[in-house]
C-alpha cells in the first residue's frame, strides 16, 4: 500500500488532484486508515495509469469515468485503443516538427489547404494516363478497373488528414501534386523494387523477425526518397501507414494479395520504424 503522498511523488500528480479524483469517484483509494489517510494498492495504481493515458489524449474526466465504469470494459482492448490514438498523436506532432525543421532549413510554405476537387481530378487523370502508357493489364487486375482506381485516389486525397500530411511532407501543394503525378508511376525498376520490399515485410510478419522488418522499412524509405526526389520522406510514409491502417480499399487489396492482416502489419511496421 502507498499513501497519497507517495503516489503523488512517483506519478507527479498533485495530492490535490488525487483527492479530487476521489471526490468525483474517478479513482477511489483502496482503503482509508482509522485516521482517514488514503492508501492505494497496485491494482488502483494500474487504474491511475490508464487514467493518465486518457488524460494525455485530453479526454474529459467525465468520459474517462464512464469508460472505466462500463461493465464490458476490456483492459487489453482499451490499452490497444489508447496505444493507437497516442501513436496518431505522436505522428501528428512529428509532422509538425518536420514542418518546423523544413522552415528552419529555408523550405518555407504557407499553404495548408487540402487539395481542391480540380487538383484531385488532375491527379487522377494524370495517373490514369500513366497506367494506360505503363502496364494496363497489371493495374486493372490490381484495382479491378480504371474507374475504381480513380475512386480510390479520390477517397484518399479527399481525406483532410492525409491530404494535409502530403502537403506538409512535400513542402507545398504544388510539390505534393508533382510528386504524385510524376513519381508514383515512374517505370525505373519501381515494380521490381516494391515487390522485393513488400515480400520482405511479409516475410518479417510471418517469421516475427524484427531485424528483417526494420531492414525492409529502411528499404521502403530509400525507395520513396528516390521516387519523391527528396531526403525527408518521414511524414509522407507515416501518412501512407495511415492509409494502410484506415482505407478499406487498400486494406482489402493488400490482404487479398499478401494474406489477412498484412495491411495492418505494413502500416504498423512503418509506424514502429519511425517511432524509434
C-alpha positions in Angstrom: 0.0 0.0 0.0 1.1 3.5 -0.8 0.0 6.8 0.9 -1.4 9.6 -1.2 1.9 11.5 -0.7 3.9 8.5 -2.1 1.6 8.2 -5.1 2.0 11.9 -5.7 5.7 11.6 -5.6 6.0 8.6 -8.0 3.4 9.8 -10.5 3.9 13.6 -10.4 0.2 14.1 -9.8 -0.6 16.6 -7.1 -2.2 15.4 -3.8 -5.0 17.9 -4.5 -5.7 16.2 -7.9 -5.7 12.7 -6.3 -8.2 14.0 -3.7 -10.3 15.4 -6.5 -10.3 12.1 -8.3 -11.6 10.5 -5.1 -14.3 13.1 -4.7 -15.7 12.6 -8.2 -15.5 8.9 -8.0 -12.9 8.5 -10.7 -10.2 7.0 -8.6 -11.1 5.8 -5.1 -8.3 4.8 -2.7 -8.1 1.1 -1.9 -8.8 1.9 1.8 -8.9 4.6 4.4 -7.0 4.3 7.7 -8.6 5.0 11.0 -7.1 8.5 10.7 -8.8 8.8 7.2 -5.5 8.6 5.3 -5.9 7.3 1.7 -4.0 4.2 0.8 -3.5 2.8 -2.8 -2.6 -0.8 -3.8 -1.1 -1.9 -7.1 -4.4 -2.5 -8.8 -5.6 1.0 -8.1 -2.3 2.4 -9.3 -2.8 0.5 -12.5 -6.1 2.2 -12.9 -4.5 5.5 -12.3 -2.1 4.8 -15.1 -5.0 4.1 -17.5 -6.5 7.5 -16.5 -3.2 9.2 -17.3 -3.1 7.6 -20.7 -6.6 9.1 -21.3 -5.5 12.5 -20.0 -2.6 12.5 -22.4 -5.3 12.3 -25.1 -7.1 15.2 -23.5 -10.3 13.2 -22.8 -12.6 14.8 -20.2 -12.6 13.2 -16.8 -16.4 12.5 -17.0 -15.8 10.5 -20.2 -12.9 8.6 -18.6 -15.1 7.7 -15.6 -17.9 6.4 -17.9 -15.4 4.2 -19.9 -13.8 2.7 -16.8 -17.2 2.0 -15.2 -18.5 0.3 -18.3 -19.4 -3.4 -17.4 -18.0 -4.5 -20.7 -14.6 -2.8 -20.0 -11.8 -4.8 -21.6 -8.4 -3.7 -20.3 -6.3 -5.2 -23.1 -8.6 -3.8 -25.8 -8.6 -0.4 -24.1 -4.8 -0.4 -24.0 -4.7 -1.2 -27.7 -7.0 1.7 -28.4 -5.0 4.1 -26.3 -1.8 3.0 -27.9 -3.3 3.5 -31.4 -4.6 7.0 -30.5 -1.3 8.0 -28.9 0.6 6.9 -32.0 -1.6 9.1 -34.1 -1.0 12.0 -31.8 2.8 11.2 -32.0 2.7 11.1 -35.8 0.8 14.4 -36.0 3.4 16.1 -33.7 6.3 14.5 -35.7 4.7 16.0 -38.8 4.6 19.5 -37.2 8.2 19.1 -36.0 9.3 18.1 -39.6 7.5 21.2 -40.9 9.2 23.5 -38.4 12.5 21.8 -39.3 11.9 22.4 -43.0 11.1 26.1 -42.4 14.2 26.5 -40.3 16.2 25.0 -43.2 14.7 27.5 -45.6 12.0 25.3 -47.0 9.0 27.6 -46.3 5.4 27.1 -47.0 2.3 29.0 -46.0 -0.2 26.9 -48.0 -2.0 24.4 -45.7 -5.2 23.9 -47.7 -6.2 20.4 -48.7 -6.4 19.5 -52.4 -9.2 21.1 -54.3 -11.5 19.0 -56.4 -9.8 20.3 -59.5 -6.4 19.3 -58.2 -7.7 15.8 -57.3 -9.2 15.4 -60.8 -5.9 16.5 -62.4 -4.0 13.9 -60.3 -6.4 11.1 -61.2 -6.3 12.0 -64.9 -2.5 12.1 -65.0 -2.2 8.8 -63.0 -4.7 7.1 -65.3 -2.8 8.3 -68.3 0.4 6.8 -66.7 -1.5 3.5 -66.2 -2.5 3.4 -69.9 1.1 4.1 -71.0 2.7 1.8 -68.5 1.1 -1.7 -68.0 -2.7 -1.6 -68.2 -3.4 -5.3 -67.5 -1.4 -5.3 -64.2 -3.0 -2.1 -63.0 -6.5 -3.2 -64.0 -6.0 -6.5 -62.2 -5.0 -4.7 -59.1 -7.9 -2.2 -58.9 -10.5 -4.0 -60.9 -11.0 -1.1 -63.3 -9.6 2.3 -64.1 -12.8 3.8 -62.7 -12.3 2.0 -59.3 -8.7 3.3 -59.3 -10.0 6.8 -59.7 -12.5 6.4 -56.9 -9.7 5.0 -54.7 -7.4 8.0 -55.3 -10.2 10.5 -54.8 -11.1 8.8 -51.5 -7.6 9.0 -50.2 -6.9 12.6 -51.3 -10.3 13.9 -50.0 -9.3 12.7 -46.6 -8.3 16.0 -45.0 -5.8 14.3 -42.6 -3.9 12.6 -45.4 -4.1 15.5 -47.8 -2.7 17.9 -45.2 0.0 15.4 -44.4 1.1 15.2 -48.0 1.3 19.0 -48.3 3.3 19.3 -45.1 5.5 16.3 -46.1 6.4 17.7 -49.5 6.6 21.4 -48.5 3.8 22.7 -50.7 0.6 21.7 -52.6 2.4 22.0 -55.9 5.3 19.8 -54.9 2.9 17.2 -53.5 1.0 17.1 -56.7 4.1 16.9 -58.8 5.5 14.1 -56.7 2.2 12.1 -57.0 1.9 12.6 -60.8 5.5 12.2 -61.8 6.9 9.9 -59.2 4.3 7.3 -58.3 4.2 5.7 -61.7 7.9 6.1 -62.6 8.9 3.0 -64.5 12.6 2.8 -63.5 12.6 -0.6 -61.9 9.9 0.6 -59.4 7.8 -2.5 -59.6 10.7 -4.9 -59.0 11.9 -2.9 -56.1 8.5 -2.7 -54.5 7.9 -6.4 -55.0 11.1 -7.2 -53.2 10.5 -4.8 -50.3 6.9 -5.9 -49.7 7.9 -9.6 -49.9 10.5 -8.9 -47.2 8.0 -7.1 -45.0 5.6 -10.0 -45.3 8.4 -12.5 -44.6 9.2 -10.5 -41.4 5.5 -10.7 -40.5 5.4 -14.4 -40.9 8.7 -15.1 -39.1 8.3 -12.4 -36.5 11.8 -11.2 -37.4 12.1 -7.7 -36.1 15.5 -7.1 -37.7 14.2 -8.1 -41.1 11.2 -5.9 -40.6 13.3 -2.9 -39.8 15.6 -3.6 -42.8 12.6 -3.8 -45.1 11.1 -0.5 -43.9 14.5 1.1 -44.3 14.5 -0.1 -47.9 11.0 1.3 -48.4 12.2 4.7 -47.0 15.1 4.7 -49.6 12.7 3.7 -52.3 10.4 6.6 -51.6 13.3 9.0 -51.4 14.1 8.1 -55.0 10.5 8.5 -56.1 10.0 11.8 -54.3 13.4 13.1 -55.1 13.9 14.3 -51.5 15.7 13.2 -48.4 12.9 13.7 -45.9 10.0 11.3 -46.6 9.2 10.5 -43.0 5.9 12.4 -42.9 4.8 11.1 -46.2 5.5 7.5 -45.2 3.6 7.9 -41.9 0.6 9.1 -44.0 1.0 6.1 -46.2 0.9 4.0 -43.0 -2.3 5.6 -42.0 -3.8 4.6 -45.4 -2.8 1.0 -44.9 -4.5 1.1 -41.5 -7.6 3.0 -42.4 -8.5 2.8 -46.1 -10.9 -0.1 -46.7 -10.0 -0.4 -50.4 -6.2 -0.7 -49.8 -6.7 -3.0 -46.8 -8.8 -5.3 -48.9 -6.4 -5.3 -51.8 -3.3 -5.8 -49.6 -4.8 -8.6 -47.6 -6.0 -10.4 -50.7 -2.6 -10.3 -52.1 -0.4 -10.9 -49.1 -2.7 -12.6 -46.6 -5.1 -11.5 -43.9 -3.6 -8.8 -41.5 -0.9 -7.8 -44.0 -2.2 -4.2 -44.5 -2.3 -3.7 -40.7 1.2 -5.1 -40.3 2.7 -2.9 -43.0 1.1 0.2 -41.5 2.2 -0.6 -38.0 5.7 -1.6 -39.2 6.2 1.8 -40.8 4.9 3.5 -37.6 7.3 1.4 -35.4 10.3 2.2 -37.6 9.7 6.0 -37.4 8.7 5.9 -33.8 12.1 4.6 -32.7 
